[in-house]
Amino acid sequence: MPLRLLFVSDTHVPHRARNLPSQVWAAVESADVVFHAGDWVTAGLLDEFESRSRRLIAVYGNNDGPELRSRLPETTSVTLEGVRFSMVHETGPAKGREQRCEALYPDADVLVFGHSHIPWDTICPKGLRLLNPGSPTDRRRQPVCTYLTASVDGGALADVRLVEVHKD
């Protein structure tokens, strides 16, 4: 049976939103594995993700203070059903990202990142897949707020979908 994955980043609660939209919480609760690529802002949001997620994989971001940094790593890696994931909040400028990430994460099949609030889904020349879910609370220059869903099935990442967030 495929693992259902959810990718979120840059939630910025309570600075960009008082709470996450109910659509996002429903996605958290229905996913088998939730990835959060940082910029939580408060430890209370991390606590809530921990209580609502079946399994949470998380890193801290540049807007996360000492309490979050004491509880979360800057980078993390996990293998799910044979697919090797790595995650970090920030990868630097878009120009040269593929080459830089392939050099920094040579053992990953998928690199999840955030920071820009701009959704990103590309495959690097050597096969590394780069995923940025955007932000479910702060669209910045994007038309809508977003997150990503996917599945892992038969040792492969499948059904990667960018999901538009509807405000409550």
Buried (B, 14 or more C-beta within 10 A) or exposed (E): EBBBBBBBBBBBBEEBBEBBBEBBBEBBEEBBBBBBBBBBBBBEBBEBBEEBBEEBBBBBBEBBEEBBEEBBEBBBBBEBBEBBBBBBBBBEEEEEBBEBBBEBBEEBBBBBBBBBBBBBBEEBEEEBBBBBBBBBBBBEEBEBBBBBBBBBBEEEBEEBEBBEBEEE
